[in-house]
Amino acid sequence: MNRLKQLRLEKKYTQIKMQMLTGINQSDYSKLENGKRYFTFEQCRKLAIALDTSMDYLAELTDEKKPYERKR
C-alpha cells in the first residue's frame, strides 16, 4: 500500500473527503493513490497539508511522517 492511501486510511478519510480538502478531483485522486498518475508539486503540497505530513514523506524521501513546522 502506498503512503498516500495509508495516511488517508489512518485518518479515516474517504477519497471524496480528500477531494473536498484538496480540490483534487476524486477520479484524479484515485489515480494518484493507485500509481497511475504522478502528483504535481502543488498537488503534493495540498495533500501534505490535508494529511498532516511532509511532502518529503509523500515522495518517500524520508520515513518521518511528522510534518515540518509550517509558516502561518
URSUL-V765884 format. One record per residue. PHI is phi in radians with two decimals (999 if undefined). OMEGA is omega as a letter, one per 20 degrees, with the letter a starting at -180 (none if undefined). BURIAL is I if it has 9 or more other C-alpha atoms within 8 Angstrom, else O. Layout:
phi | omega | burial
PHI | OMEGA | BURIAL
PHI | OMEGA | BURIAL
This chain:
phi | omega | burial
999 | a | O
-1.37 | a | O
-1.12 | a | O
-1.06 | r | O
-1.17 | r | I
-1.02 | r | I
-1.13 | r | I
-1.07 | a | I
-1.19 | r | I
-1.05 | r | O
-1.49 | a | O
1.07 | r | O
-1.62 | r | I
-1.58 | r | O
-1.15 | r | I
-1.17 | r | O
-1.07 | r | O
-1.11 | r | I
-1.06 | a | I
-1.16 | a | O
-1.32 | a | O
-1.95 | a | I
1.42 | r | O
-1.52 | a | I
-0.87 | a | O
-1.00 | r | I
-1.12 | r | O
-1.16 | r | I
-1.05 | r | I
-1.02 | r | I
-1.15 | r | I
-1.11 | a | I
-1.15 | a | I
-1.64 | r | O
1.33 | r | O
-1.58 | r | O
-2.64 | r | O
-1.63 | r | O
-1.49 | r | O
-1.38 | r | O
-1.00 | a | O
-1.14 | r | O
-1.12 | r | I
-1.07 | r | I
-1.07 | r | I
-1.10 | r | I
-1.14 | r | I
-1.08 | r | I
-1.16 | a | I
-1.11 | a | I
-1.73 | r | I
0.94 | r | O
-2.48 | r | I
-1.82 | r | I
-1.10 | r | I
-1.09 | r | O
-1.16 | r | I
-1.10 | a | I
-1.50 | r | O
1.06 | r | O
-1.63 | r | O
-2.60 | r | O
-1.77 | r | O
-1.51 | a | O
-1.27 | a | O
-1.04 | a | O
-1.29 | r | I
-1.23 | r | O
-1.12 | a | O
-1.75 | r | O
-1.30 | r | O
-1.85 | none | O
